[in-house]
Every structure is written in C-alpha cells, then in structure tokens.
Amino acid sequence: MAGTNNLQLENICLVVCSGNFHNIGVIENIGIEITKLLGYSKEELLGQNLTKMMPKIFADIHDELMINYVETSRSSVINKERVVY
C-alpha cells in the first residue's frame, strides 16, 4: 500500500497480504485492531499466511482461491466486506 503509513493502519481492521505466487497470502502489514480482535500480536502475524487467522474449513481452500484470482481476476469474495466475530 504505497503512500499509506503505519500510523494510518494502526486504528483500522485491515490486513495487507502478498499476491505474489510464491508467497501468496503472506501477511505483509496488519492494523492493530485486528490483533486486538483475534488475540495475536502484530509480530506473531507478520510473515505468516493469512490462513492463520481463519477457521480450518476456509484455510484449507484459501490459497487456492487466491491463486485462482491472481490468474483469472475473477472472484466471488475479494472486495466484499466481512464481519468477523
């Protein structure tokens, strides 16, 4: 997220992850509100796959869905708001 400083990310629930084929879904930056919500520290999540933050049923297919999106630009889930409990 060029031009977005870390201070701006601190107060929002935002996760920035890699779309690079060789490290798809790896968390590159994360807002502090997500860490508070999920109980992980920022250090525990940075460099980990996004699947660490989701139930196994979704985690098992998540990377495959991301790769499909990168290859086709078609998605039924990207750019959709999610409610996390």
C-alpha positions in Angstrom: 0.0 0.0 0.0 2.2 2.7 -1.3 1.6 6.0 0.4 -0.1 4.5 3.4 1.9 4.9 6.6 1.8 2.5 9.5 0.0 5.1 11.7 -3.0 5.0 9.4 -3.1 1.2 9.7 -2.9 1.2 13.4 -6.6 2.1 14.0 -8.4 0.1 11.4 -9.2 -3.6 10.8 -7.1 -4.1 7.7 -4.8 -6.9 6.6 -2.4 -6.5 3.7 -1.2 -9.8 2.3 1.0 -10.8 -0.7 -0.4 -11.6 -4.0 3.0 -12.9 -5.2 2.5 -16.5 -6.5 5.5 -17.8 -4.4 4.3 -16.4 -1.1 0.5 -16.0 -1.7 -1.4 -14.9 1.3 1.6 -14.0 3.5 0.7 -11.1 5.8 2.8 -8.0 5.0 1.1 -5.5 7.2 -1.8 -5.5 9.7 -3.8 -3.0 11.6 -3.6 -3.1 15.4 -7.4 -3.5 15.7 -7.2 -7.0 14.0 -4.6 -8.1 16.6 -6.8 -6.9 19.4 -9.8 -8.7 18.0 -8.0 -12.0 17.3 -5.6 -12.0 20.3 -2.4 -12.2 18.3 0.4 -9.7 18.4 1.4 -8.0 15.2 4.8 -9.8 15.4 3.0 -13.2 15.6 1.1 -12.5 12.4 3.6 -10.6 10.1 5.2 -13.1 7.7 2.6 -15.7 8.4 -0.1 -16.9 6.0 -3.4 -15.2 6.2 -4.9 -18.6 6.8 -3.6 -18.5 10.4 -6.5 -16.1 11.2 -9.4 -18.2 9.8 -11.1 -21.5 10.6 -9.6 -24.6 9.1 -12.5 -25.1 6.7 -11.7 -21.8 5.0 -8.0 -22.0 5.4 -7.8 -25.3 3.5 -9.0 -23.7 0.3 -7.9 -20.1 0.8 -4.6 -20.2 -1.0 -6.2 -22.0 -4.0 -8.8 -19.3 -4.2 -6.2 -16.5 -4.1 -4.1 -18.2 -6.8 -7.3 -18.5 -9.0 -8.0 -14.8 -8.5 -4.4 -13.8 -9.4 -4.6 -16.0 -12.6 -8.1 -15.0 -13.7 -9.0 -11.7 -12.0 -12.4 -13.4 -11.1 -13.5 -13.6 -7.6 -16.6 -14.1 -5.6 -15.0 -12.9 -2.3 -12.4 -10.2 -2.9 -13.6 -6.7 -2.3 -16.5 -7.9 -0.2 -16.9 -6.7 3.4 -16.6 -9.4 6.0 -18.0 -9.4 9.6 -15.5 -11.1 11.9 -16.8 -12.3 15.3 
